[in-house]
Amino acid sequence: MATSLITRKPRPAEAKSDAEPGWLKRQVTGVLQSISSQACQHPIHTIVVIALLASTTYVGLLEGSLFDSVRNPRNIAGQVDVDTLLQGSRNLRLGESTSWKWQVDDGLAGRDYTGVNHLALTTFIFSDSLSKSSSVAPAATELPIPSNASAHPVPYTPNLFSPFSHDSSLAFTLPFDRVPEFLKAVQEIPDPSSDEDDGEQKKWIMRAARGPAYGSGGAIKLWLTDAWGSFVDLIKHAETIDIVIMTLGYLSMHLSFVSLFFSMRRLGSNFWLAATVLFSGVFAFLFGLLVTTKLGVAINVLLLSEGLPFLVVTIGFEKPIILTRAVLTAAADNRRQGARAGQTSSSTTKSIQDSIQTAIKEQGFEIIRDYCIEIAILIAGAASGVQGGLRQFCFLAAWILFFDCVLLFTFYTTILCIKLEINRIKRHITLRKALEEDGITYRVAENVASSSDWPLAGSESSNKTSIFGRKLRSSSVRRFKILMVGGFVLVNVVNLSTIPFRNSSQVAGLPLLSRVSNVFAPVPIDPFKVAENGLDSIYVSAKSQMMETVVTVIPPIKYKLEYPSVHYAASGESRTFDIEYTDQFLDAVGGRVIESLLKSVEDPIISKWIIAALTLSIILNGYLFNAARWSIKEPEAAPAAPKVAVVEAKKEYPKIDLNPDTPKRSSEECEAFLKEKRAAYLSDEELIELSLRGKIPGYALEKTMENEDLMNRVDAFTRAVKIRRAVIARTPATSAITSSLESSKLPYMDYNYTLVHGACCENVIGYLPLPLGVAGPLNIDGQSYFIPMATTEGVLVASTSRGAKAINAGGGAVTVLTGDGMTRGPCVGFPTLARAAAAKVWIDSEEGRSILTAAFNSTSRFARLQYLKTALAGTYLYIRFKTTTGDAMGMNMISKGVEKALHVMATECGFDDMATISVSGNFCTDKKAAAINWIDGRGKSVVAEAIIPGDVVRSVLKSDVNALVELNTSKNLIGSAMAGSVGGFNAHASNIVTAVFLATGQDPAQNVESSSCITTMKNLNGNLQIAVSMPSIEVGTIGGGTILEAQSAMLDLLGVRGSHPTNPGDNARQLARIVAAAVLAGELSLCSALAAGHLVKAHMAHNRSAAPTRSSTPVSAAVSAARGLTMSSSK
């Protein structure tokens, strides 16, 4: 899919391919190729293992954060964990040593504060106390403050959102050693507005004093509430400039995501590649976060939220895009090389892994170099003395980039391997279905699709990379994607679903990866944003008394009005074991994993989830791991092309003598072999005798010769052709004139008749070699092409090449496609004229058109009805269906749709008295000259134009602009009109059209309407402007003769073989443009020779030889005259 969208420009790596790579580059590239090769050999295993590791990592992260409060043994009902409340607090010192300025004094734990006034400043926030509800926040005098706490109210500090908030606040200052007693006393505050006569009263409950939540609802709700509250607090106490910068950072990060998807879309992947790049980045983040926290580096949510957007924007996704482009380009190059070489040997076929290895060889070292530079910069940042979280984040970012590099050459390369395999499957199935819809049998369509595969089906390289095996269906790719995504989601759902069923003791006993939970620890606050007014009050008091003071600013404590019984519950359970965070470097991970698993299995609910998960995992992995081992042994699956036949030649067939010297078997014995379907074991002479006696019909020889145990299908079909030639030569009724056929020079060997059988020709007796030349190169819409032309008319190719040379000198030809639609015009009959007229009116109506369109479109993925045109002749109604047909010429495809539409019209729309006279009523019109094709078009309608400079007309074409214009008007326009021509307003368009049709496998009979052309010329500022308009070029790139090897090779030469991978129909439309441009070149050359007045002289010169020669034509005479003039002038 993606290979056709790659811009084919020289890559920088190729320019240096001649230079010998350095020692370091060779070593690094070798290691990368080895790693990626191992990963790609087992792509499913690699993806599943990495996905499970990442899933385990982030599930541990969620466990540590969701149930952090449960694991804390001190967080039980009715108790306040002071240490938890003090997390994130900041110490400020004020005194003579600080010149009476506030100075941050963190990290002073254990210092003796004797003689220093150590105070604590805390702020209480009562949520929604200013809203329209009846709840009222308590006043400072209404708090149950212990008498010995010495707590004094101070002014609270409003934040950025205070004018819009419904929260009220109180601030207190008190001696630091009285904080535990004070907080315990105010963990519940009575609601002043409550009625004391009612039952249980609501109270303002400190958030940190609420009991542990059980079950999924409570735990997740509590975690989400706390997380949202923390986020809002950060916003409230942030500066405006900080909010703006972070907003821009996040916008830029998401724009990077959008850019990634657009870049991958340009490479041919709408979603999956970009999504897996993001998955790889997330996995790298999880692994890096795990390693960073294991090494004891403090990371918090604020640091991640502030740093990650800028890391994403700075690093970007350029490396996966570069690797993807290199892999897809290498795959496209390998396909083109295989097509050019003919792929006559499986050893020349490069596998998908070879494409990945080539890409890594070209770009791997540069990618690693960029990673090393970025990681070195981050290590320098981590080693710097810059405070404020920069060192910690640089340390984390370095690990993220390291794991991102590892995953790029393991996880992502396996994704690319699967992507290339999926592209191959899609090409195979699309081509096979398109051929089937065009009327070709399944067996032939499968053979053609297999011969077009890359790597070749059945070749050694394809067996190495086949992920889905040879048992291909249209749903294979879709099923694979669903299973992969569904399996990954299932594992995570099971992991997440088991967490809520654990009670406090079980969750407490799961230390796996719990160190990651410190990521969600409260971040240090900005004391001046939280308590600036309170600090001012303390400052005035301390300076007036000249007393050195240390103030611990505690993060704001939130209260919520709730019933106490909802949150308090007895908790007598204790932890099974603790995690010591001081031994982070020394503790082994394995023991903790085993211990946590054993604890998990003890719970009956968790054990059931585990059993279900293991069962589904076994089924999923069994399907995926064994997909590549699927095989199917059917004779019709045998590859059809000679290149595949060479591969199958490895199979040992028994050697038998087809013309033994032993006496011939009797007629009865031969007929017995035939009845037992063992006729292939008979000798050639015995088979010829059976055929002459009428026991084997001539058309059934191929089927009779087929025997997989004796020979492959190509050899069997070749033998059938040989026998048919002998039968025709010896048939008594015609032997007088056909006896020479058996030993004639008509070739029949070395041809793949399996592609012919059932698709192109019957009763085959050989093939006719036809001279094939190329004209050009010809620049068409900015792309140069060599035009293949099969002809027996001398100098036709040379004439077209001369016209191409002149067109190229003027900048090339420009083509415009004005229409694309094949037509079929059935004839239906009615009993009376009134019924026929009613049917015409109904078809022309919106209702009739919509019903027939729906019925028609249901028959094919490619056929889409464009419009209907009706004509009435007595009781006969002619309906002209016009439809797109993808890359097929489409006659069989459209006939199916017509039959379906007429059936629906007759059986469901009230026209049961309608009789279908003929599916083709000559209203199409096919293979006949008709004005309707000239006016409305049929197939592809193309206009091609070129502007030839005046000096080129004189030097190359040996003519004059005005002379050419006059000749075109008098000959092509007036002359054709005098003859009553329809579509014949040209010099010799049919010459070029027929030659190109024969070379590319088109239907030669459709040259009749495809050659309809009008050539126009005019003098444009001294230059010649020439154009050809061809409204009915009927071509296709799949089906018909295009499946034959020689013809498909010519389509490869033009780059339009098969179905277009992304836009069905583009290949056929491009071929029509090429045909029109070739006609333009031929018209220009012939008209120039005629305008020069050399026709008679050239005719005489061409026939001066006494030796027998073929008859001259205007083309040959004109070109020969031009050559003679050139030689004369050179003398």
Secondary structure by P-SEA (a helix, b strand, c coil): ccccccccccccccccccccccaaaaaaaaaaaaaaaaaaacaaaaaaaaaaaaaaaaaaaaaaccccccccccccccccccccccccbbbbbbccccccccccccccccccccccbbbbbbbbbbccccccccbbbbccccccccccccccccbbbbccccccccccbbbbbccccaaaaaaaaacccccccccccccccccccccccccccccaaaaaaaaaaaaaaaaaaaaaaccaaaaaaaaaaaaaaaaaaaaaaaaaaaaccccaaaaaaaaaaaaaaaaaaaaaaaacccccaaaaaacaaaaaaaacaaaaaaaaaaaaaaaaaaaaaaaaaccccccccccaaaaaaaaaaacaaaaaaaaaaaaaaaaaaaacccccaaaaaaaaaaaaaaaaaaaaacaaaaaaaaaaaaaaaaaaaaaaaaaaaacccaaaaaaaaaaacccccccaaaaaccccccccccaaaaaaaaaaaaaaaaaaaaaaaacccccaaaaaaccccccccccccccccccccccaaaaaaaaaaaaaacbbbbbbbccbbbbbbccccccbbbbcccccccccccccccccaaaaaaaaaaaaaccaaaaaaaaaaaaaaaaaaaaaaacccccccccccccccaaaaaaaccccccccccccccccccaaaaaaaaaacccccccaaaaaaaaaacccccccccccccccccccaaaaaaaaaaaaaaaaaacccccccccccccccccccccccccccccccccccbbbbcbbbbcccccccccccbbbbbccccaaaaaaaaaaaaaaaacbbbbbbcbbbbbbbbbbbcccaaaaaaaaaaaacaaaaaaaaaaaacccccccccbbbbbbcccbbbbbbbbbccccccaaaaaaaaaaaaaaaacccccccccccccccccccccccccccccccccbbbbbbbbbcaaaaaacccccaaaaaaaaaacccaaaaaacccccccccaaaaaaaaaaacccccccccccccbbbbbbbcccbbbbbbbbccccccccccccccaaaaaaaaaaccccccccccaaaaaaaaaaaaaaaaaaaaaaaaaaaacaaaaaaaaaaccccccccccaaaaaaaaaaaaaaaaac
